[in-house]
Amino acid sequence: DMAKEVNEVLEKNGLKRGEDGLKVQMMAELPSNVFLADEFLEYFDGFSIGSNDLTQLTLGLDRDSGLVAQYFDERNPAVMKGLETLIKAAKAKGKYVGICGQGPSD
């Protein structure tokens, strides 16, 4: 519902997705974004994957905690599967996908 509302708010303010080349990208940072990638792509023109938050929330740990920070690893198989799912979903629909965060900068 929120994805639809974003486009409605933009349109009410004179910004219609697809008009004059306007593309609306979505930050994909939550496990729910992975699970519903295809559904989100109905409302957005692609993803910018926030790898830090996606890793933290997929692994269920606080990357800033001295107790568990050593387990923060964007190469974890669960995180890699999430990244793969988002990328494949976007590519299958011919949509943009980018990534930001610590992993790609390393």
C-alpha positions as CSV (number, residue, x, y, z in Angstrom):
1,D,0.0,0.0,0.0
2,M,2.8,2.4,0.8
3,A,4.4,1.9,-2.6
4,K,1.2,2.9,-4.3
5,E,0.8,5.9,-1.9
6,V,4.3,7.2,-2.8
7,N,3.4,7.4,-6.4
8,E,0.0,9.0,-5.6
9,V,1.7,11.7,-3.4
10,L,4.2,12.4,-6.2
11,E,1.4,12.7,-8.8
12,K,-0.6,15.1,-6.6
13,N,2.5,17.3,-6.6
14,G,2.9,17.3,-10.3
15,L,5.4,14.4,-10.6
16,K,3.9,11.5,-12.5
17,R,6.0,8.4,-12.8
18,G,6.8,7.8,-16.5
19,E,5.9,11.3,-17.5
20,D,8.8,13.4,-19.0
21,G,11.1,10.5,-18.3
22,L,10.5,10.5,-14.5
23,K,11.7,7.3,-12.9
24,V,11.0,6.4,-9.3
25,Q,13.6,4.2,-7.6
26,M,13.2,2.4,-4.3
27,M,15.7,1.9,-1.6
28,A,15.8,-1.9,-0.9
29,E,17.1,-2.3,2.7
30,L,14.6,-4.6,4.4
31,P,14.1,-8.4,4.1
32,S,10.5,-7.7,3.2
33,N,11.8,-5.8,0.1
34,V,13.5,-9.1,-0.9
35,F,10.5,-11.2,-0.3
36,L,8.2,-8.9,-2.2
37,A,10.7,-7.7,-4.9
38,D,8.4,-8.4,-7.8
39,E,5.5,-6.7,-6.2
40,F,7.5,-3.5,-5.4
41,L,8.7,-3.4,-9.0
42,E,5.1,-2.8,-10.1
43,Y,5.3,0.6,-8.5
44,F,9.0,1.5,-8.9
45,D,11.4,1.7,-11.8
46,G,14.2,-0.1,-10.0
47,F,16.1,-0.6,-6.8
48,S,19.0,1.0,-5.0
49,I,20.1,-1.7,-2.6
50,G,21.3,-0.4,0.8
51,S,23.6,-3.2,1.7
52,N,24.5,-2.1,5.2
53,D,20.9,-2.1,6.4
54,L,19.9,-5.1,4.4
55,T,22.8,-7.1,6.0
56,Q,22.1,-5.9,9.5
57,L,18.4,-6.6,9.3
58,T,18.8,-10.0,7.5
59,L,21.3,-11.2,10.1
60,G,19.4,-9.6,13.0
61,L,22.3,-7.9,14.5
62,D,23.5,-4.4,15.3
63,R,26.7,-3.6,13.3
64,D,27.7,-1.0,15.8
65,S,27.5,-3.3,18.8
66,G,30.8,-4.4,20.2
67,L,29.2,-7.7,21.2
68,V,28.2,-8.9,17.7
69,A,29.7,-6.5,15.1
70,Q,32.3,-9.1,14.1
71,Y,29.4,-11.2,12.6
72,F,28.4,-8.4,10.3
73,D,29.4,-9.7,6.9
74,E,27.8,-8.8,3.6
75,R,29.2,-12.1,2.2
76,N,27.0,-14.1,4.5
77,P,25.0,-16.6,2.4
78,A,21.6,-15.2,3.6
79,V,22.6,-11.7,2.6
80,M,24.0,-12.9,-0.7
81,K,20.8,-14.7,-1.5
82,G,18.8,-11.5,-0.7
83,L,21.1,-9.5,-3.0
84,E,20.7,-12.1,-5.7
85,T,16.9,-12.1,-5.4
86,L,16.7,-8.3,-5.8
87,I,19.1,-8.1,-8.7
88,K,17.4,-11.0,-10.6
89,A,14.0,-9.5,-10.0
90,A,15.0,-6.1,-11.4
91,K,17.0,-7.5,-14.3
92,A,14.0,-9.8,-15.3
93,K,11.8,-6.8,-15.6
94,G,14.5,-4.7,-17.4
95,K,14.7,-2.3,-14.5
96,Y,17.6,-0.5,-12.8
97,V,19.4,-1.9,-9.9
98,G,22.3,-0.3,-8.0
99,I,24.0,-0.9,-4.7
100,C,25.5,1.3,-2.0
101,G,27.0,0.6,1.4
102,Q,30.2,-0.8,2.9
103,G,30.3,-4.0,0.8
104,P,30.5,-2.4,-2.6
105,S,33.0,0.3,-1.3
106,D,35.3,-2.4,-0.1
